[in-house]
């Protein structure tokens, strides 16, 4: 675990993979790169789990974001929910 992710967790933050449905063309490359967190619907558009990313999923999500030809995916840092 690197220092930045440890700091984010300590501060009560989580990382989530997001997709811009307007920008996405449903190519499906992302699902091949991060199959644990991205599935595809019958038309090839990504369906995300919506769960906070752990270290392994975060690396895979970053690969999917970098490979997206439409730049429709991004990783969002958000405050953790207080229950």
mmCIF file of the N, C-alpha and C atoms, coordinates in Angstrom:
data_MODEL
# 
_entry.id   MODEL 
# 
loop_
_atom_site.group_PDB 
_atom_site.id 
_atom_site.type_symbol 
_atom_site.label_atom_id 
_atom_site.label_alt_id 
_atom_site.label_comp_id 
_atom_site.label_asym_id 
_atom_site.label_entity_id 
_atom_site.label_seq_id 
_atom_site.pdbx_PDB_ins_code 
_atom_site.Cartn_x 
_atom_site.Cartn_y 
_atom_site.Cartn_z 
_atom_site.occupancy 
_atom_site.B_iso_or_equiv 
_atom_site.pdbx_formal_charge 
_atom_site.auth_seq_id 
_atom_site.auth_comp_id 
_atom_site.auth_asym_id 
_atom_site.auth_atom_id 
_atom_site.pdbx_PDB_model_num 
ATOM 1   N N  . UNK A 1 1  ? 0.852   -1.169 0.000   1.00 0.00 ? 1  UNK A N  1 
ATOM 2   C CA . UNK A 1 1  ? 0.000   0.000  0.000   1.00 0.00 ? 1  UNK A CA 1 
ATOM 3   C C  . UNK A 1 1  ? 0.894   1.226  0.000   1.00 0.00 ? 1  UNK A C  1 
ATOM 4   N N  . UNK A 1 2  ? 0.618   2.161  -0.899  1.00 0.00 ? 2  UNK A N  1 
ATOM 5   C CA . UNK A 1 2  ? 1.459   3.344  -0.953  1.00 0.00 ? 2  UNK A CA 1 
ATOM 6   C C  . UNK A 1 2  ? 0.963   4.399  0.033   1.00 0.00 ? 2  UNK A C  1 
ATOM 7   N N  . UNK A 1 3  ? 1.746   5.426  0.257   1.00 0.00 ? 3  UNK A N  1 
ATOM 8   C CA . UNK A 1 3  ? 1.436   6.450  1.244   1.00 0.00 ? 3  UNK A CA 1 
ATOM 9   C C  . UNK A 1 3  ? 0.162   7.215  0.942   1.00 0.00 ? 3  UNK A C  1 
ATOM 10  N N  . UNK A 1 4  ? -0.087  7.515  -0.331  1.00 0.00 ? 4  UNK A N  1 
ATOM 11  C CA . UNK A 1 4  ? -1.275  8.296  -0.681  1.00 0.00 ? 4  UNK A CA 1 
ATOM 12  C C  . UNK A 1 4  ? -2.553  7.531  -0.381  1.00 0.00 ? 4  UNK A C  1 
ATOM 13  N N  . UNK A 1 5  ? -2.591  6.232  -0.707  1.00 0.00 ? 5  UNK A N  1 
ATOM 14  C CA . UNK A 1 5  ? -3.808  5.466  -0.443  1.00 0.00 ? 5  UNK A CA 1 
ATOM 15  C C  . UNK A 1 5  ? -3.989  5.234  1.052   1.00 0.00 ? 5  UNK A C  1 
ATOM 16  N N  . UNK A 1 6  ? -2.899  5.069  1.780   1.00 0.00 ? 6  UNK A N  1 
ATOM 17  C CA . UNK A 1 6  ? -3.005  4.913  3.235   1.00 0.00 ? 6  UNK A CA 1 
ATOM 18  C C  . UNK A 1 6  ? -3.536  6.191  3.847   1.00 0.00 ? 6  UNK A C  1 
ATOM 19  N N  . UNK A 1 7  ? -3.076  7.336  3.361   1.00 0.00 ? 7  UNK A N  1 
ATOM 20  C CA . UNK A 1 7  ? -3.554  8.617  3.862   1.00 0.00 ? 7  UNK A CA 1 
ATOM 21  C C  . UNK A 1 7  ? -5.031  8.797  3.559   1.00 0.00 ? 7  UNK A C  1 
ATOM 22  N N  . UNK A 1 8  ? -5.449  8.407  2.351   1.00 0.00 ? 8  UNK A N  1 
ATOM 23  C CA . UNK A 1 8  ? -6.860  8.523  1.982   1.00 0.00 ? 8  UNK A CA 1 
ATOM 24  C C  . UNK A 1 8  ? -7.754  7.689  2.874   1.00 0.00 ? 8  UNK A C  1 
ATOM 25  N N  . UNK A 1 9  ? -7.332  6.475  3.176   1.00 0.00 ? 9  UNK A N  1 
ATOM 26  C CA . UNK A 1 9  ? -8.133  5.619  4.045   1.00 0.00 ? 9  UNK A CA 1 
ATOM 27  C C  . UNK A 1 9  ? -8.154  6.167  5.467   1.00 0.00 ? 9  UNK A C  1 
ATOM 28  N N  . UNK A 1 10 ? -7.005  6.682  5.925   1.00 0.00 ? 10 UNK A N  1 
ATOM 29  C CA . UNK A 1 10 ? -6.933  7.214  7.281   1.00 0.00 ? 10 UNK A CA 1 
ATOM 30  C C  . UNK A 1 10 ? -7.833  8.436  7.418   1.00 0.00 ? 10 UNK A C  1 
ATOM 31  N N  . UNK A 1 11 ? -7.975  9.190  6.365   1.00 0.00 ? 11 UNK A N  1 
ATOM 32  C CA . UNK A 1 11 ? -8.815  10.388 6.406   1.00 0.00 ? 11 UNK A CA 1 
ATOM 33  C C  . UNK A 1 11 ? -10.278 10.050 6.134   1.00 0.00 ? 11 UNK A C  1 
ATOM 34  N N  . UNK A 1 12 ? -10.615 8.770  6.009   1.00 0.00 ? 12 UNK A N  1 
ATOM 35  C CA . UNK A 1 12 ? -11.994 8.373  5.767   1.00 0.00 ? 12 UNK A CA 1 
ATOM 36  C C  . UNK A 1 12 ? -12.451 8.615  4.342   1.00 0.00 ? 12 UNK A C  1 
ATOM 37  N N  . UNK A 1 13 ? -11.565 8.382  3.389   1.00 0.00 ? 13 UNK A N  1 
ATOM 38  C CA . UNK A 1 13 ? -11.902 8.580  1.987   1.00 0.00 ? 13 UNK A CA 1 
ATOM 39  C C  . UNK A 1 13 ? -11.930 7.233  1.283   1.00 0.00 ? 13 UNK A C  1 
ATOM 40  N N  . UNK A 1 14 ? -12.685 7.163  0.199   1.00 0.00 ? 14 UNK A N  1 
ATOM 41  C CA . UNK A 1 14 ? -12.720 5.946  -0.598  1.00 0.00 ? 14 UNK A CA 1 
ATOM 42  C C  . UNK A 1 14 ? -12.606 6.325  -2.068  1.00 0.00 ? 14 UNK A C  1 
ATOM 43  N N  . UNK A 1 15 ? -12.160 5.376  -2.876  1.00 0.00 ? 15 UNK A N  1 
ATOM 44  C CA . UNK A 1 15 ? -12.024 5.591  -4.316  1.00 0.00 ? 15 UNK A CA 1 
ATOM 45  C C  . UNK A 1 15 ? -13.080 4.759  -5.022  1.00 0.00 ? 15 UNK A C  1 
ATOM 46  N N  . UNK A 1 16 ? -13.746 5.376  -5.984  1.00 0.00 ? 16 UNK A N  1 
ATOM 47  C CA . UNK A 1 16 ? -14.796 4.697  -6.749  1.00 0.00 ? 16 UNK A CA 1 
ATOM 48  C C  . UNK A 1 16 ? -14.528 4.869  -8.233  1.00 0.00 ? 16 UNK A C  1 
ATOM 49  N N  . UNK A 1 17 ? -14.792 3.835  -8.999  1.00 0.00 ? 17 UNK A N  1 
ATOM 50  C CA . UNK A 1 17 ? -14.700 3.915  -10.447 1.00 0.00 ? 17 UNK A CA 1 
ATOM 51  C C  . UNK A 1 17 ? -16.029 4.446  -10.962 1.00 0.00 ? 17 UNK A C  1 
ATOM 52  N N  . UNK A 1 18 ? -15.963 5.393  -11.860 1.00 0.00 ? 18 UNK A N  1 
ATOM 53  C CA . UNK A 1 18 ? -17.168 6.001  -12.441 1.00 0.00 ? 18 UNK A CA 1 
ATOM 54  C C  . UNK A 1 18 ? -17.066 5.985  -13.964 1.00 0.00 ? 18 UNK A C  1 
ATOM 55  N N  . UNK A 1 19 ? -18.221 6.070  -14.599 1.00 0.00 ? 19 UNK A N  1 
ATOM 56  C CA . UNK A 1 19 ? -18.274 6.142  -16.059 1.00 0.00 ? 19 UNK A CA 1 
ATOM 57  C C  . UNK A 1 19 ? -19.223 7.264  -16.454 1.00 0.00 ? 19 UNK A C  1 
ATOM 58  N N  . UNK A 1 20 ? -18.842 7.993  -17.498 1.00 0.00 ? 20 UNK A N  1 
ATOM 59  C CA . UNK A 1 20 ? -19.702 9.023  -18.084 1.00 0.00 ? 20 UNK A CA 1 
ATOM 60  C C  . UNK A 1 20 ? -20.514 8.314  -19.174 1.00 0.00 ? 20 UNK A C  1 
ATOM 61  N N  . UNK A 1 21 ? -21.798 8.039  -18.922 1.00 0.00 ? 21 UNK A N  1 
ATOM 62  C CA . UNK A 1 21 ? -22.577 7.255  -19.892 1.00 0.00 ? 21 UNK A CA 1 
ATOM 63  C C  . UNK A 1 21 ? -22.782 7.968  -21.225 1.00 0.00 ? 21 UNK A C  1 
ATOM 64  N N  . UNK A 1 22 ? -22.681 9.277  -21.244 1.00 0.00 ? 22 UNK A N  1 
ATOM 65  C CA . UNK A 1 22 ? -22.844 10.010 -22.505 1.00 0.00 ? 22 UNK A CA 1 
ATOM 66  C C  . UNK A 1 22 ? -21.603 9.848  -23.381 1.00 0.00 ? 22 UNK A C  1 
ATOM 67  N N  . UNK A 1 23 ? -20.427 9.853  -22.752 1.00 0.00 ? 23 UNK A N  1 
ATOM 68  C CA . UNK A 1 23 ? -19.176 9.735  -23.516 1.00 0.00 ? 23 UNK A CA 1 
ATOM 69  C C  . UNK A 1 23 ? -18.888 8.300  -23.950 1.00 0.00 ? 23 UNK A C  1 
ATOM 70  N N  . UNK A 1 24 ? -19.403 7.321  -23.202 1.00 0.00 ? 24 UNK A N  1 
ATOM 71  C CA . UNK A 1 24 ? -19.096 5.915  -23.464 1.00 0.00 ? 24 UNK A CA 1 
ATOM 72  C C  . UNK A 1 24 ? -19.750 5.431  -24.761 1.00 0.00 ? 24 UNK A C  1 
ATOM 73  N N  . UNK A 1 25 ? -18.969 4.691  -25.560 1.00 0.00 ? 25 UNK A N  1 
ATOM 74  C CA . UNK A 1 25 ? -19.487 4.093  -26.795 1.00 0.00 ? 25 UNK A CA 1 
ATOM 75  C C  . UNK A 1 25 ? -19.733 2.598  -26.666 1.00 0.00 ? 25 UNK A C  1 
ATOM 76  N N  . UNK A 1 26 ? -19.536 2.039  -25.477 1.00 0.00 ? 26 UNK A N  1 
ATOM 77  C CA . UNK A 1 26 ? -19.804 0.616  -25.261 1.00 0.00 ? 26 UNK A CA 1 
ATOM 78  C C  . UNK A 1 26 ? -18.828 -0.303 -25.948 1.00 0.00 ? 26 UNK A C  1 
ATOM 79  N N  . UNK A 1 27 ? -17.570 0.091  -26.020 1.00 0.00 ? 27 UNK A N  1 
ATOM 80  C CA . UNK A 1 27 ? -16.558 -0.729 -26.677 1.00 0.00 ? 27 UNK A CA 1 
ATOM 81  C C  . UNK A 1 27 ? -16.231 -1.962 -25.833 1.00 0.00 ? 27 UNK A C  1 
ATOM 82  N N  . UNK A 1 28 ? -16.212 -1.815 -24.511 1.00 0.00 ? 28 UNK A N  1 
ATOM 83  C CA . UNK A 1 28 ? -16.050 -2.942 -23.604 1.00 0.00 ? 28 UNK A CA 1 
ATOM 84  C C  . UNK A 1 28 ? -14.628 -3.303 -23.216 1.00 0.00 ? 28 UNK A C  1 
ATOM 85  N N  . UNK A 1 29 ? -13.642 -2.529 -23.656 1.00 0.00 ? 29 UNK A N  1 
ATOM 86  C CA . UNK A 1 29 ? -12.260 -2.808 -23.285 1.00 0.00 ? 29 UNK A CA 1 
ATOM 87  C C  . UNK A 1 29 ? -12.058 -2.783 -21.778 1.00 0.00 ? 29 UNK A C  1 
ATOM 88  N N  . UNK A 1 30 ? -12.763 -1.902 -21.113 1.00 0.00 ? 30 UNK A N  1 
ATOM 89  C CA . UNK A 1 30 ? -12.625 -1.748 -19.664 1.00 0.00 ? 30 UNK A CA 1 
ATOM 90  C C  . UNK A 1 30 ? -12.962 -3.038 -18.920 1.00 0.00 ? 30 UNK A C  1 
ATOM 91  N N  . UNK A 1 31 ? -13.966 -3.743 -19.363 1.00 0.00 ? 31 UNK A N  1 
ATOM 92  C CA . UNK A 1 31 ? -14.383 -4.975 -18.696 1.00 0.00 ? 31 UNK A CA 1 
ATOM 93  C C  . UNK A 1 31 ? -13.328 -6.071 -18.825 1.00 0.00 ? 31 UNK A C  1 
ATOM 94  N N  . UNK A 1 32 ? -12.562 -6.048 -19.894 1.00 0.00 ? 32 UNK A N  1 
ATOM 95  C CA . UNK A 1 32 ? -11.484 -7.021 -20.055 1.00 0.00 ? 32 UNK A CA 1 
ATOM 96  C C  . UNK A 1 32 ? -10.320 -6.708 -19.125 1.00 0.00 ? 32 UNK A C  1 
ATOM 97  N N  . UNK A 1 33 ? -10.106 -5.439 -18.830 1.00 0.00 ? 33 UNK A N  1 
ATOM 98  C CA . UNK A 1 33 ? -8.989  -5.033 -17.977 1.00 0.00 ? 33 UNK A CA 1 
ATOM 99  C C  . UNK A 1 33 ? -9.312  -5.113 -16.488 1.00 0.00 ? 33 UNK A C  1 
ATOM 100 N N  . UNK A 1 34 ? -10.577 -4.954 -16.144 1.00 0.00 ? 34 UNK A N  1 
ATOM 101 C CA . UNK A 1 34 ? -10.971 -4.967 -14.724 1.00 0.00 ? 34 UNK A CA 1 
ATOM 102 C C  . UNK A 1 34 ? -12.245 -5.791 -14.538 1.00 0.00 ? 34 UNK A C  1 
ATOM 103 N N  . UNK A 1 35 ? -12.177 -7.093 -14.798 1.00 0.00 ? 35 UNK A N  1 
ATOM 104 C CA . UNK A 1 35 ? -13.394 -7.921 -14.777 1.00 0.00 ? 35 UNK A CA 1 
ATOM 105 C C  . UNK A 1 35 ? -14.046 -8.075 -13.402 1.00 0.00 ? 35 UNK A C  1 
ATOM 106 N N  . UNK A 1 36 ? -13.295 -7.883 -12.323 1.00 0.00 ? 36 UNK A N  1 
ATOM 107 C CA . UNK A 1 36 ? -13.900 -8.002 -10.980 1.00 0.00 ? 36 UNK A CA 1 
ATOM 108 C C  . UNK A 1 36 ? -14.800 -6.825 -10.638 1.00 0.00 ? 36 UNK A C  1 
ATOM 109 N N  . UNK A 1 37 ? -14.567 -5.685 -11.288 1.00 0.00 ? 37 UNK A N  1 
ATOM 110 C CA . UNK A 1 37 ? -15.339 -4.491 -10.931 1.00 0.00 ? 37 UNK A CA 1 
ATOM 111 C C  . UNK A 1 37 ? -16.184 -3.935 -12.072 1.00 0.00 ? 37 UNK A C  1 
ATOM 112 N N  . UNK A 1 38 ? -15.986 -4.483 -13.283 1.00 0.00 ? 38 UNK A N  1 
ATOM 113 C CA . UNK A 1 38 ? -16.759 -4.006 -14.436 1.00 0.00 ? 38 UNK A CA 1 
ATOM 114 C C  . UNK A 1 38 ? -17.341 -5.196 -15.179 1.00 0.00 ? 38 UNK A C  1 
ATOM 115 N N  . UNK A 1 39 ? -18.636 -5.140 -15.401 1.00 0.00 ? 39 UNK A N  1 
ATOM 116 C CA . UNK A 1 39 ? -19.319 -6.113 -16.244 1.00 0.00 ? 39 UNK A CA 1 
ATOM 117 C C  . UNK A 1 39 ? -19.858 -5.323 -17.435 1.00 0.00 ? 39 UNK A C  1 
ATOM 118 N N  . UNK A 1 40 ? -20.389 -5.981 -18.412 1.00 0.00 ? 40 UNK A N  1 
ATOM 119 C CA . UNK A 1 40 ? -21.000 -5.269 -19.538 1.00 0.00 ? 40 UNK A CA 1 
ATOM 120 C C  . UNK A 1 40 ? -22.443 -5.716 -19.706 1.00 0.00 ? 40 UNK A C  1 
ATOM 121 N N  . UNK A 1 41 ? -23.251 -4.787 -20.170 1.00 0.00 ? 41 UNK A N  1 
ATOM 122 C CA . UNK A 1 41 ? -24.641 -5.131 -20.445 1.00 0.00 ? 41 UNK A CA 1 
ATOM 123 C C  . UNK A 1 41 ? -24.713 -5.754 -21.844 1.00 0.00 ? 41 UNK A C  1 
ATOM 124 N N  . UNK A 1 42 ? -25.885 -6.160 -22.307 1.00 0.00 ? 42 UNK A N  1 
ATOM 125 C CA . UNK A 1 42 ? -25.986 -6.819 -23.619 1.00 0.00 ? 42 UNK A CA 1 
ATOM 126 C C  . UNK A 1 42 ? -25.507 -5.975 -24.800 1.00 0.00 ? 42 UNK A C  1 
ATOM 127 N N  . UNK A 1 43 ? -25.412 -4.660 -24.624 1.00 0.00 ? 43 UNK A N  1 
ATOM 128 C CA . UNK A 1 43 ? -24.978 -3.773 -25.707 1.00 0.00 ? 43 UNK A CA 1 
ATOM 129 C C  . UNK A 1 43 ? -23.512 -3.393 -25.589 1.00 0.00 ? 43 UNK A C  1 
ATOM 130 N N  . UNK A 1 44 ? -22.813 -3.928 -24.580 1.00 0.00 ? 44 UNK A N  1 
ATOM 131 C CA . UNK A 1 44 ? -21.387 -3.656 -24.419 1.00 0.00 ? 44 UNK A CA 1 
ATOM 132 C C  . UNK A 1 44 ? -21.045 -2.502 -23.505 1.00 0.00 ? 44 UNK A C  1 
ATOM 133 N N  . UNK A 1 45 ? -22.044 -1.878 -22.900 1.00 0.00 ? 45 UNK A N  1 
ATOM 134 C CA . UNK A 1 45 ? -21.788 -0.747 -22.004 1.00 0.00 ? 45 UNK A CA 1 
ATOM 135 C C  . UNK A 1 45 ? -21.418 -1.247 -20.609 1.00 0.00 ? 45 UNK A C  1 
ATOM 136 N N  . UNK A 1 46 ? -20.501 -0.545 -19.934 1.00 0.00 ? 46 UNK A N  1 
ATOM 137 C CA . UNK A 1 46 ? -20.045 -1.012 -18.627 1.00 0.00 ? 46 UNK A CA 1 
ATOM 138 C C  . UNK A 1 46 ? -21.107 -0.906 -17.542 1.00 0.00 ? 46 UNK A C  1 
ATOM 139 N N  . UNK A 1 47 ? -21.116 -1.917 -16.686 1.00 0.00 ? 47 UNK A N  1 
ATOM 140 C CA . UNK A 1 47 ? -21.951 -1.930 -15.487 1.00 0.00 ? 47 UNK A CA 1 
ATOM 141 C C  . UNK A 1 47 ? -20.962 -2.058 -14.331 1.00 0.00 ? 47 UNK A C  1 
ATOM 142 N N  . UNK A 1 48 ? -20.903 -1.033 -13.489 1.00 0.00 ? 48 UNK A N  1 
ATOM 143 C CA . UNK A 1 48 ? -19.921 -0.991 -12.410 1.00 0.00 ? 48 UNK A CA 1 
ATOM 144 C C  . UNK A 1 48 ? -20.513 -1.526 -11.117 1.00 0.00 ? 48 UNK A C  1 
ATOM 145 N N  . UNK A 1 49 ? -19.657 -2.130 -10.294 1.00 0.00 ? 49 UNK A N  1 
ATOM 146 C CA . UNK A 1 49 ? -20.123 -2.657 -9.018  1.00 0.00 ? 49 UNK A CA 1 
ATOM 147 C C  . UNK A 1 49 ? -20.502 -1.544 -8.053  1.00 0.00 ? 49 UNK A C  1 
ATOM 148 N N  . UNK A 1 50 ? -19.809 -0.405 -8.120  1.00 0.00 ? 50 UNK A N  1 
ATOM 149 C CA . UNK A 1 50 ? -20.093 0.707  -7.222  1.00 0.00 ? 50 UNK A CA 1 
ATOM 150 C C  . UNK A 1 50 ? -19.453 0.569  -5.858  1.00 0.00 ? 50 UNK A C  1 
ATOM 151 N N  . UNK A 1 51 ? -18.685 -0.509 -5.659  1.00 0.00 ? 51 UNK A N  1 
ATOM 152 C CA . UNK A 1 51 ? -18.006 -0.718 -4.385  1.00 0.00 ? 51 UNK A CA 1 
ATOM 153 C C  . UNK A 1 51 ? -16.714 0.087  -4.346  1.00 0.00 ? 51 UNK A C  1 
ATOM 154 N N  . UNK A 1 52 ? -16.310 0.543  -3.162  1.00 0.00 ? 52 UNK A N  1 
ATOM 155 C CA . UNK A 1 52 ? -15.003 1.221  -3.048  1.00 0.00 ? 52 UNK A CA 1 
ATOM 156 C C  . UNK A 1 52 ? -13.890 0.293  -3.526  1.00 0.00 ? 52 UNK A C  1 
ATOM 157 N N  . UNK A 1 53 ? -12.881 0.882  -4.141  1.00 0.00 ? 53 UNK A N  1 
ATOM 158 C CA . UNK A 1 53 ? -11.782 0.106  -4.713  1.00 0.00 ? 53 UNK A CA 1 
ATOM 159 C C  . UNK A 1 53 ? -10.724 -0.215 -3.661  1.00 0.00 ? 53 UNK A C  1 
ATOM 160 N N  . UNK A 1 54 ? -10.327 -1.492 -3.596  1.00 0.00 ? 54 UNK A N  1 
ATOM 161 C CA . UNK A 1 54 ? -9.181  -1.849 -2.757  1.00 0.00 ? 54 UNK A CA 1 
ATOM 162 C C  . UNK A 1 54 ? -7.927  -1.644 -3.618  1.00 0.00 ? 54 UNK A C  1 
ATOM 163 N N  . UNK A 1 55 ? -6.760  -1.975 -3.089  1.00 0.00 ? 55 UNK A N  1 
ATOM 164 C CA . UNK A 1 55 ? -5.506  -1.731 -3.812  1.00 0.00 ? 55 UNK A CA 1 
ATOM 165 C C  . UNK A 1 55 ? -5.458  -2.449 -5.159  1.00 0.00 ? 55 UNK A C  1 
ATOM 166 N N  . UNK A 1 56 ? -5.784  -3.735 -5.188  1.00 0.00 ? 56 UNK A N  1 
ATOM 167 C CA . UNK A 1 56 ? -5.728  -4.503 -6.443  1.00 0.00 ? 56 UNK A CA 1 
ATOM 168 C C  . UNK A 1 56 ? -6.741  -3.974 -7.452  1.00 0.00 ? 56 UNK A C  1 
ATOM 169 N N  . UNK A 1 57 ? -7.965  -3.720 -7.003  1.00 0.00 ? 57 UNK A N  1 
ATOM 170 C CA . UNK A 1 57 ? -8.987  -3.195 -7.907  1.00 0.00 ? 57 UNK A CA 1 
ATOM 171 C C  . UNK A 1 57 ? -8.646  -1.785 -8.367  1.00 0.00 ? 57 UNK A C  1 
ATOM 172 N N  . UNK A 1 58 ? -7.997  -1.019 -7.518  1.00 0.00 ? 58 UNK A N  1 
ATOM 173 C CA . UNK A 1 58 ? -7.615  0.336  -7.880  1.00 0.00 ? 58 UNK A CA 1 
ATOM 174 C C  . UNK A 1 58 ? -6.614  0.332  -9.033  1.00 0.00 ? 58 UNK A C  1 
ATOM 175 N N  . UNK A 1 59 ? -5.674  -0.590 -9.006  1.00 0.00 ? 59 UNK A N  1 
ATOM 176 C CA . UNK A 1 59 ? -4.706  -0.704 -10.103 1.00 0.00 ? 59 UNK A CA 1 
ATOM 177 C C  . UNK A 1 59 ? -5.401  -1.108 -11.402 1.00 0.00 ? 59 UNK A C  1 
ATOM 178 N N  . UNK A 1 60 ? -6.308  -2.072 -11.327 1.00 0.00 ? 60 UNK A N  1 
ATOM 179 C CA . UNK A 1 60 ? -7.048  -2.509 -12.511 1.00 0.00 ? 60 UNK A CA 1 
ATOM 180 C C  . UNK A 1 60 ? -7.946  -1.389 -13.040 1.00 0.00 ? 60 UNK A C  1 
ATOM 181 N N  . UNK A 1 61 ? -8.582  -0.673 -12.137 1.00 0.00 ? 61 UNK A N  1 
ATOM 182 C CA . UNK A 1 61 ? -9.438  0.441  -12.539 1.00 0.00 ? 61 UNK A CA 1 
ATOM 183 C C  . UNK A 1 61 ? -8.620  1.518  -13.245 1.00 0.00 ? 61 UNK A C  1 
ATOM 184 N N  . UNK A 1 62 ? -7.432  1.797  -12.747 1.00 0.00 ? 62 UNK A N  1 
ATOM 185 C CA . UNK A 1 62 ? -6.567  2.791  -13.378 1.00 0.00 ? 62 UNK A CA 1 
ATOM 186 C C  . UNK A 1 62 ? -6.171  2.350  -14.787 1.00 0.00 ? 62 UNK A C  1 
ATOM 187 N N  . UNK A 1 63 ? -5.941  1.054  -14.980 1.00 0.00 ? 63 UNK A N  1 
ATOM 188 C CA . UNK A 1 63 ? -5.638  0.539  -16.319 1.00 0.00 ? 63 UNK A CA 1 
ATOM 189 C C  . UNK A 1 63 ? -6.842  0.719  -17.245 1.00 0.00 ? 63 UNK A C  1 
ATOM 190 N N  . UNK A 1 64 ? -8.045  0.457  -16.738 1.00 0.00 ? 64 UNK A N  1 
ATOM 191 C CA . UNK A 1 64 ? -9.257  0.622  -17.547 1.00 0.00 ? 64 UNK A CA 1 
ATOM 192 C C  . UNK A 1 64 ? -9.471  2.092  -17.916 1.00 0.00 ? 64 UNK A C  1 
ATOM 193 N N  . UNK A 1 65 ? -9.234  2.973  -16.966 1.00 0.00 ? 65 UNK A N  1 
ATOM 194 C CA . UNK A 1 65 ? -9.371  4.417  -17.226 1.00 0.00 ? 65 UNK A CA 1 
ATOM 195 C C  . UNK A 1 65 ? -8.390  4.838  -18.318 1.00 0.00 ? 65 UNK A C  1 
ATOM 196 N N  . UNK A 1 66 ? -7.132  4.413  -18.201 1.00 0.00 ? 66 UNK A N  1 
ATOM 197 C CA . UNK A 1 66 ? -6.103  4.795  -19.177 1.00 0.00 ? 66 UNK A CA 1 
ATOM 198 C C  . UNK A 1 66 ? -6.380  4.223  -20.565 1.00 0.00 ? 66 UNK A C  1 
ATOM 199 N N  . UNK A 1 67 ? -7.006  3.060  -20.635 1.00 0.00 ? 67 UNK A N  1 
ATOM 200 C CA . UNK A 1 67 ? -7.236  2.402  -21.923 1.00 0.00 ? 67 UNK A CA 1 
ATOM 201 C C  . UNK A 1 67 ? -8.526  2.837  -22.609 1.00 0.00 ? 67 UNK A C  1 
ATOM 202 N N  . UNK A 1 68 ? -9.389  3.542  -21.928 1.00 0.00 ? 68 UNK A N  1 
ATOM 203 C CA . UNK A 1 68 ? -10.679 3.923  -22.511 1.00 0.00 ? 68 UNK A CA 1 
ATOM 204 C C  . UNK A 1 68 ? -10.474 4.870  -23.694 1.00 0.00 ? 68 UNK A C  1 
ATOM 205 N N  . UNK A 1 69 ? -10.860 4.445  -24.899 1.00 0.00 ? 69 UNK A N  1 
ATOM 206 C CA . UNK A 1 69 ? -10.632 5.295  -26.071 1.00 0.00 ? 69 UNK A CA 1 
ATOM 207 C C  . UNK A 1 69 ? -11.498 6.560  -26.079 1.00 0.00 ? 69 UNK A C  1 
ATOM 208 N N  . UNK A 1 70 ? -12.594 6.561  -25.356 1.00 0.00 ? 70 UNK A N  1 
ATOM 209 C CA . UNK A 1 70 ? -13.481 7.732  -25.313 1.00 0.00 ? 70 UNK A CA 1 
ATOM 210 C C  . UNK A 1 70 ? -13.262 8.586  -24.066 1.00 0.00 ? 70 UNK A C  1 
ATOM 211 N N  . UNK A 1 71 ? -12.328 8.164  -23.198 1.00 0.00 ? 71 UNK A N  1 
ATOM 212 C CA . UNK A 1 71 ? -12.055 8.873  -21.942 1.00 0.00 ? 71 UNK A CA 1 
ATOM 213 C C  . UNK A 1 71 ? -13.328 9.049  -21.122 1.00 0.00 ? 71 UNK A C  1 
ATOM 214 N N  . UNK A 1 72 ? -14.129 7.989  -21.102 1.00 0.00 ? 72 UNK A N  1 
ATOM 215 C CA . UNK A 1 72 ? -15.423 8.016  -20.415 1.00 0.00 ? 72 UNK A CA 1 
ATOM 216 C C  . UNK A 1 72 ? -15.341 7.522  -18.975 1.00 0.00 ? 72 UNK A C  1 
ATOM 217 N N  . UNK A 1 73 ? -14.188 6.999  -18.566 1.00 0.00 ? 73 UNK A N  1 
ATOM 218 C CA . UNK A 1 73 ? -14.060 6.456  -17.210 1.00 0.00 ? 73 UNK A CA 1 
ATOM 219 C C  . UNK A 1 73 ? -13.140 7.341  -16.387 1.00 0.00 ? 73 UNK A C  1 
ATOM 220 N N  . UNK A 1 74 ? -13.417 7.384  -15.087 1.00 0.00 ? 74 UNK A N  1 
ATOM 221 C CA . UNK A 1 74 ? -12.566 8.134  -14.173 1.00 0.00 ? 74 UNK A CA 1 
ATOM 222 C C  . UNK A 1 74 ? -12.690 7.545  -12.776 1.00 0.00 ? 74 UNK A C  1 
ATOM 223 N N  . UNK A 1 75 ? -11.696 7.816  -11.949 1.00 0.00 ? 75 UNK A N  1 
ATOM 224 C CA . UNK A 1 75 ? -11.705 7.370  -10.567 1.00 0.00 ? 75 UNK A CA 1 
ATOM 225 C C  . UNK A 1 75 ? -11.994 8.588  -9.700  1.00 0.00 ? 75 UNK A C  1 
ATOM 226 N N  . UNK A 1 76 ? -12.948 8.425  -8.830  1.00 0.00 ? 76 UNK A N  1 
ATOM 227 C CA . UNK A 1 76 ? -13.386 9.525  -7.973  1.00 0.00 ? 76 UNK A CA 1 
ATOM 228 C C  . UNK A 1 76 ? -12.999 9.239  -6.522  1.00 0.00 ? 76 UNK A C  1 
ATOM 229 N N  . UNK A 1 77 ? -12.374 10.201 -5.886  1.00 0.00 ? 77 UNK A N  1 
ATOM 230 C CA . UNK A 1 77 ? -12.098 10.121 -4.448  1.00 0.00 ? 77 UNK A CA 1 
ATOM 231 C C  . UNK A 1 77 ? -13.255 10.807 -3.731  1.00 0.00 ? 77 UNK A C  1 
ATOM 232 N N  . UNK A 1 78 ? -13.839 10.115 -2.771  1.00 0.00 ? 78 UNK A N  1 
ATOM 233 C CA . UNK A 1 78 ? -14.933 10.731 -2.031  1.00 0.00 ? 78 UNK A CA 1 
ATOM 234 C C  . UNK A 1 78 ? -14.822 10.412 -0.548  1.00 0.00 ? 78 UNK A C  1 
ATOM 235 N N  . UNK A 1 79 ? -15.421 11.253 0.248   1.00 0.00 ? 79 UNK A N  1 
ATOM 236 C CA . UNK A 1 79 ? -15.420 10.969 1.694   1.00 0.00 ? 79 UNK A CA 1 
ATOM 237 C C  . UNK A 1 79 ? -16.211 9.690  1.968   1.00 0.00 ? 79 UNK A C  1 
ATOM 238 N N  . UNK A 1 80 ? -15.742 8.919  2.913   1.00 0.00 ? 80 UNK A N  1 
ATOM 239 C CA . UNK A 1 80 ? -16.464 7.711  3.300   1.00 0.00 ? 80 UNK A CA 1 
ATOM 240 C C  . UNK A 1 80 ? -17.777 8.089  3.963   1.00 0.00 ? 80 UNK A C  1 
ATOM 241 N N  . UNK A 1 81 ? -18.784 7.263  3.766   1.00 0.00 ? 81 UNK A N  1 
ATOM 242 C CA . UNK A 1 81 ? -20.086 7.517  4.376   1.00 0.00 ? 81 UNK A CA 1 
ATOM 243 C C  . UNK A 1 81 ? -20.023 7.277  5.877   1.00 0.00 ? 81 UNK A C  1 
ATOM 244 N N  . UNK A 1 82 ? -20.650 8.160  6.594   1.00 0.00 ? 82 UNK A N  1 
ATOM 245 C CA . UNK A 1 82 ? -20.738 7.995  8.046   1.00 0.00 ? 82 UNK A CA 1 
ATOM 246 C C  . UNK A 1 82 ? -22.107 7.407  8.346   1.00 0.00 ? 82 UNK A C  1 
ATOM 247 N N  . UNK A 1 83 ? -22.099 6.272  9.005   1.00 0.00 ? 83 UNK A N  1 
ATOM 248 C CA . UNK A 1 83 ? -23.354 5.555  9.269   1.00 0.00 ? 83 UNK A CA 1 
ATOM 249 C C  . UNK A 1 83 ? -23.886 5.904  10.632  1.00 0.00 ? 83 UNK A C  1 
# 
